[in-house]
Amino acid sequence: MSEVKVVGFVCRLCALISSDLGPPADVNVKIETVELPCAGKVDGRLLLEAFEKGADAVFVAGCPEHECMNVKGSSRARKRLEHIKEILDQVGVGGERLVMYNVSGTHGPRFAQIARDMAGLLEKMGPSPLKARKA
C-alpha cells in the first residue's frame, strides 16, 4: 500500500506526550498531528476539513475518560465524533475512517499502536474516496 495520510487531533495534556514517539518504522503511515488544548475542543468542521484536504483517516486522541484533565473533554469529543461519523457515512466517505482513542500521557507505546491500527484500517479500506473524486 502506498503511503497514506492520517491526521490526528491530539490533546496536549495527555496524548501529545506519547505522539512525540511518532509511528514505528515498520508502519507506512504519515501522521500529521494537530495539537488541541483538550480533545473536547475538537471542532467538527476541522475534522471534515482534514478529509477535504486529503486525509485518508482522522483520529482524535484524548485523555482516558475517567482521567480527563478537563473532566468531560474526552466524552464531549466522543459525542462530537459520533455526529461527524454520521455525516461521513451520508456523503460516502465512511464514518469508520474517523476514530477516537483514549491515551494516557504516561503510555508512550500507545501512539505506536494507534499508528498500526490506522494503517490496518486503511489497508482494509483503501484511500479516501474523496481522493478519487479529485483525480
Secondary structure, DSSP 8 states (H G I E B T S, - for coil): ---EEEEEEEETTTHHHHHTT-S-TT--EEEEEEEES-GGG--HHHHHHHHHTT-SEEEEEE--GGG-TTSSHHHHHHHHHHHHHHHHHHTTS-GGGEEEEE--TT-THHHHHHHHHHHHHHHHH-S-HHHHHH-
